[in-house]
Amino acid sequence: MAGSFVRKMMTGVVTFAMAGALLAGCAQERSGGTPSSGSTNQSAGANKEKETIEFVYWAGAGGEEEAFRDLVAKFEAEHPDIKVNAQQVPSPSSSDYYTKIQTRIAGNDAPDVFRIQYQKIGEFASKKALLDVTDLFAEDKENFNQSLLTAVSFEDKIYGLPHHTDTLAVFYNKTYMDQLGVEPPSKLEDAWTWGEFLEVAKMIQDKGLAQYGLAFNWKESSAYRSLPFFFQNGASLATDDFTKGNVETEEAIQTLAFLQNMFQTVMSPGNSMKGTEDFNLLFTSGTAGMLINGNWMIPRWEQEMVDYEWGVTYMPQNKSMASDMGGNALAIPKNSKHAEAAKKFLAFMGEPENMKLFVEKGLFLPGRTDIEGPFEYNVKDPAMMDLFIEQSTTVPEKLAQTVTMSEFSKANQALAEALEMLFTQGVTPEDAAKTLNAKLDEIFGGK
C-alpha cells in the first residue's frame, strides 16, 4: 500500500554494489542481537549483488521484536536489491546505546538507520549528525501526527520518521484492590488526585498486601518520566522562552516535595534514579501493588501475572492532568554510506499498512493520523489500549517541546541528579530546586 510518501522515494535512487557482506563495526553490535529474518538463506553470490544497509534497534516487551523482524523480511522481499543487516541491541535504559551510536558516527562507521527516542532528536540534529529527510514528507506531511513531526524536526527541517508514540498510566494489582474494596477510576475525569493516589498506595502497605505500594518505570536515563507530575501541578522545567530554569517556583517545589514523599513512603529504595532493582519484577511478583509504566507492557503482564489479577487506570492528577510523551523515531546518520537505500527503508516503515502492523504487534500508537482502524491489538482486553489512547491526549504541548529541545539530554541528567538527591540523600525540595535551577540556567543559556 505505497502512498506518496513511498512514491517520492522511487525516483532517483542509486543502487550501490558491496564487496563485503557487513559494515565494519557490525560484529560489535551483534552481541545478543537478532539477525534479520531470512538473512541466513542468502547465497554468497546473491549477497554480493545486494546493497546492504545496517539497521540498529532495541526491542522491548511484547511484539516489537517480531514486528521488526517481519517488516525487515517484507522490505527485503519488496526490494530484492537491498539486504537489511538488522542488529538488535540492549535498550538505552540498560546500556550505552547512544554513546556507541555517537562514537560510530564520529568514526565514520555509522549504521544506516537507527532507532532513536524523540528526546534525543534535538541533541543529534543540533550536532549535524542526522540526515535531513524533509523531502520524504513533501507530499505526505499532513498525514502525520503534527506534534510528533515537530518532535523529529530541528530548525524547520525533518530528521527522522515519527514511527510511533505511547504514554504512561497506572497498572494495579486487582487482587489487592479487591481485598481493599477499592475500585480504581474508569473515567479520565475521575482519575485519582495526588492525595488519593498516595492513600491507596499506603493502604496496600498498611494492610500487609505488598511490601511497597508503588513502583515506577524510571531510571537515570529516563528521569523525564517524572515530568508529568510537574505539569499536573502547573510547573515546568523551563521558562516559556526556554532560556532559563523554572523550578524554584512554588508549584515546582511542591512537586519535588510530593515526589520525595512518594518515594520515601511507598516505593522501594532500589527503585530510585540510580537504583538497580527491577521495577517490573516488583509488580509481577506482587512486591509492589501498583506500577507506573507504558502500554507496551500489556503482553508481558498477560504472560507473567499468573498469581494475580491486574488492571490499568489513569495517571493521577492535581491541578490538571498530564502524562508522558513516549515513543520512538527512526533516523539516518548524516554520514550513512547507503543513504538512498536507507531512505527507502525509512519510507517503507512509514507506509500506513507497515506502521499499522508495527503498532498492533508492539502495542503502540501510530505516528500517522490517516491509518484506518480498527486496530487489531493482540490483547485480551482492548479497553486497556483505549485507556492509553485517551491518556495520550493529556500530554501538554510544553512538555513535548521541553523533552525534544536540543539541550534536553543535559537537562534530563540534571533532573535525575536532583531527584536522586531528594530520594537518597535527604536534600530538601527547596535546596534541590535551587541546585537544579542553577544547572538548568546554564544548560538553557540563561544569565
N, C-alpha and C positions, 0 to 999 in steps of 0.2 A: 504494500500500500504506500507507494512512494509519492509524497507531495512535493510542493515546490521547494521545500527545504532540501530534498534529495536531488531534485532535478537540477538545482543550482550547482551541485557537485559533479554532475555527469558530463560537464564540458570542460575542456582544458586541463584534464588530469593526465599527468605523465606517469607511466609505469616504469619503475626502475628495476633493473636486474640486480640480484645479490649473488656474490660469490660464496658467502658463508650462510649458515642457517640461522645464526643468532647474533644479536648485537653484543659487543663487548660489555661485560658487566651483568649479563643476564644470570650467569651462574650464581652470582652473589645474591640476587633476589629470589632465586628458585627455592632457597631453603624453606621447606614447609609449604611450598607453593603447589598450585594445581595447573598442569598444562591445559591448553585449550582442547575442547572436545574434538577428537578425530585427528589431532596433530600427529599422533604416532603412526598413523596409517599412510602418511605421505611418503612416497619413494624419494630417494636421494635425488634422482633426476628431476622429479616434479618440483622439489624444493628450490632447486637452482633456477627454475623458471619463474618462481614467485617472488614478489616483493614482500618482505617480512616486516611487520610492524610489531613493536613491543607494547603491550598494554599492562600497566601495573595497577593493581587494585587490592582492596581488602574486602572481605565479605563477613558480615556478622551473622546473627541468628536468623533462623527461618530459611527462606528460599532464595536469598541473594546469590549465593554461590551457584546454585543450579540455574538461576536466571542468566547470570553472566556466561556460564558455560554454553547454555542453549543459544544465546544470542551470538556468541562468537562462532559457534558452528553454523548458524544460519547465515551470518555475514560471509563466512568463507565459502559457503555453498553459492551465494549470490554473487560473490566476487572471486572467481577461481584464480585470478591473477594475484591475489593478496592472501598471505598467511598471517594469522594473528598469534603471536607468542604471548599468551596470557599468563601473567605472573601474579598469583595470589600471595599476599604478604600479610604480616600481622597489622592490626588496625593502629591508627595513630595514637589511640589512648593507651596502648600497651607496647609501643615501640618508638623508635626514632625515624618513623616513616618519612616525615618532611625533611629532616636533615639529610637523609640518603638521597631524596629526590633533588634537593638543592645542590648537594655535592656532585651528583651526576650531571646536572645541568651545567654547573660551573666547569666540570671537567670535559665538556663536550661529549658526554656519553649518556645523553638524556634518553629516557623511554619516549616513545612516540605519542602515547596517550596515558594519562594517569587520572585516577580518581582524586578529588580534592573537596574538602569541606568548604562551604560558602564562606566561612570565617577566614579562610586562607587566600581567597582570590585576590583581595586588595593587596596583601603583602607580596604575593608573587608578581602580580601585574605591575605594581609600582617599581619593582626591580627590573622590569622589562624582561622577565623570564618566560612569559607566556606568548603564544602566537595569537595575533588578532584574528578572530574568526567572525567578525561582524558581517562579512559577505555571506555567510551561511544563512543569515536571518533576513536578507534583503527583501524577500518576498513573503516571509512567514512570521515576522516578528510579532504581529498582533495575536498569534495563536499560542503564545507562551505566557505563563503567569508573570505579570509585569514586575511584581516585587522580586521574584526570583531572577528575572532578567536583569534587574537593577543590581542584584547581588553578584552577578558574574560580569558586571561592567566596571570599567575604570576610565575616567576622563573621556566619557562618551563613546568608548569602544567596548566591544564584547569579547571576552577572553575565555569563554567556556560554554558548555551546554548545561543549562539548568535541568538536571536529569530527574530529580525528584525532591520531595520535601517530606517532613514528618514533624511531630511535636511531642511534647511531654504530657502525661496525665498521671493519675494515681492508681496504681494497681493495689488491690487489697485482698487479704485473706478472708474470703467469705465465711469460712468455717468459724473463724474468730468473731467476725461481725455478728453472725447468727447467735453465737453464745453470749455476746454483749447485748443483743437486742437492738443493734444499730443498723439502720438502713441507709447506706451511702446515697448521696444525691444522684438522681437520674435525669435532672434537667440542669442546663448550664446556669440558669438564673438562681438555682438553689444550691450552687456549689458551697462547700463549707467555707466559713470565714477562717482567718488565721487562728483565732481562738478555738473554734470548734474543731479544726484540724488537729491542733496540739492536744486538745482534750481527748479526742478519740485515740490518738497515739498513746497517751498516758494511761487510758483505760485498759488498753491491750496489755501494758506492762503491769499495772496495778492488780489486774485480775490473774496475773501469772500465766497468761496465754502465750506470751512470747517474751524473750529477754529484752527486745527492743521494739519500740512502736513503729519505727520508720527506717528505711534505707533509701539512699539517693544515688542515682547514676551520675556521679560527678567525680572527677579526678583533677589533678593539676592542669592537665591539658584541656579539660572541658569545664573549667570554672565558670564559663559563661552560662552554664545551665542554671546558675543561681540568679541570673538577671531577671527572669520573670517576677521574682519576689520584689525586686526594686520597682519595677513598673506597676506591680499590683498596689504599691504604696505611693504612687506618684513621684517616684525618684528615678534617677538615671545616672549613668557613669559620667556623662559629658554634658557640657552646656549645649544650648541649641545650635550654636555655630561650630561645635566640635573643636574648640580651641583650648578648652580648659576642663579640668576635672570638676565634678559636680556632686561629690559625695560627702561634703561637710554640711549639707542641708539637714534640717530636722527630719525630713522624710527618709533620707538615705541612712542616717544614724539609727533611726527606728528600725529600718530593715536589717541593718547589721546586728542590732540587738536581738531581733526576732530570730535570725539565722543562728546566732550564738546560742540562744536559749534552746532552739530546736535541736541543735547538735548535742549540746551538753545534757539534755534531759531525756531525749527519746531515740538517740542514734548511737551506733557502735563507735567507739574511739578509733577503730580501724577503717572507718568509712569517711575519713577526712580527705582533704585535698591531696595529701601525700601518703595516705594510708594504703595498706596493701590488701585489705580484706575485700573479698568478692561480694559486692553488693547484691548481685543477682542470687548468689547462693544463700545469702542471708534471708532472702524472701522465699526461695523454693524449699528451703529446709524448715521454714516456719520460725526461724530465729528472729525475724522482723515481720511485723504484721502488715506493713504497707511498704510500697516501693514507688518512688517517682522515676519513671522510665518511659521509653517511647513505644509506639505502636508496632515496631519491628519485632518486639519480644513476644508477641502473642503466640506464634507457633511453638516457641520454646516452652512457654508455660503449659501449653496443651500437652506437651510430651513429659515435662518434668514435674508438674504439680500433681503428683499422683496421690499424695496423702491429704491434700486439702482441696476444697473448692475455692475458686477465686473469681474476682471480677475487676472492673475498672470504673473509676469515677473521675470527675474533673479536677483540675488543679484548684487549690484553694484561692480565695480572693480576699482582698482587703478593701481599699478604696475603689478598686476596679479589678477586672480580670485580665490576666496576661499569661502567655505561655511562650515556649521556646521556638525559635525558627531553626529547625533542623534540616537534614538532607544534605545531598552532595551533588557536585557538578563533575563533568568530565572536561579535562583541559589538555592542550597540546603545548609542550615546551617550544619556545621560540626557535631553538636550535635542533628541533627534530630533524633527523636525516631523511625522513619519509613523510614530509608534511602533507602532501596532497593525498596520499593514501590514508594518513591519519585523519584528515578532514572527511574523507569518505566514511570512515568508521564512526566519526562523531555524528555525521549526518544520518547514518543508518540508526544509531542508538536514539536519535531524536525523532525518528518516524513515529507517528501515533501508535501503530499496532505494536511496534517493538517496545516503546515506552510503556504501553499498557501491559504487555507481557511482564516486563520487569517489575512494575509496581504491584501487580497482582501477586507475583510469586514472592516478592520481598516485603510485602505488607507496607507499602509506601503510598504517598500521594503524588500524582504526576506533575512534571514541570510544565506540561502543556494544559491548555484550557479547552481544547477542541476535541478531546477524546470522548467518544460516545460511550456511555455506560449501558447496562450496569457493569460494575467491576466485579469480576468473579474471584474475590478474595477467598483463599483456601483456609477459612477459619470456621469453627463450629458455630460461633455466634457473630454474624455480620454486624450486629448492632454495636459491637465494640469498635469496629472500624468507623462506623457512623459517628460515634462519640469523638474519636480522634479527629475526624474531618471537621466536626463542629468546633472542637478545641483549637484547631489550627487557624480559625478565623479570628482568634483573640490575640494574635501576635501584633504588638504595637509597631507602627511604622518606624518610630525612632529606634526601637530595639533592633529591627532589621538593618537600619542604617548604621547603628553602632557596631554590630558584630561583623560587618563587611567592610569597614573602613581599613585603609592600608596599615594603620598603626595598631590594629586591634590585637594582633598576636602579643605585642608587648603589654597592652592594656590587660589582656586576659591573664598574663603571667603575674602582673601586679595585683590583680584581683585575687588570684589563687593564693598569693603570699599573704594578702590581708586577711583572707578567710582562714588560712592556716594559723595565723597569729590569734585570731579570735577563738578558734576551735581548740587548739592545743597549748597555747602559751598564756591564756588568760588575759590577753590585752583587752582593754575596754573598747566598746564600739566607737567612742569619741576619739581615742588615740589611733585606732585602726583607720578610721575615716581620715584623720589628719595625715597620716603616713601615706595612705593610698592616694589622697587628693594631690599631694606634692608630686608623687610619681606620675600621676595622670597629667598634671600640668606640664611636666617635662616631656612626656610622650606626645601629647597633643599640640605642643608648641606654645603653650600658654606662657605669659610673662609674670 
